[in-house]
Amino acid sequence: MAKRYDICTPRKGKDDKTFWTRIGTAWEGDKGIQLVFDALPLPDIEGRCVANLFEPKPRDGQQQAKPGAATDWPDALDDSVPF
């Protein structure tokens, strides 16, 4: 299984804090790293475009899926619908 990363670009906020905006996804495989951009980074004041790879964080209180975890259909369904 290929390892997945979030592609993020830095943005300066108030009080010189740096905020990271997700702009795509990267997968590390046997032949290298594939980058898929949903947006492109804008140049900073010095004209450089910066993008970093980060391990994905869980979203909305959900736990991050672990490799080999049971997430396939229909075993992943856990609802209480009576029919």
Secondary structure, DSSP 4 states (H G I P E B T S, - for coil): --EEEEEEEEEE-GGG-EEEEEEEEEEEETTEEEEEESS-PPP-TTS----EEEPPPP-TTPPPPPTT-S-STTTT-------
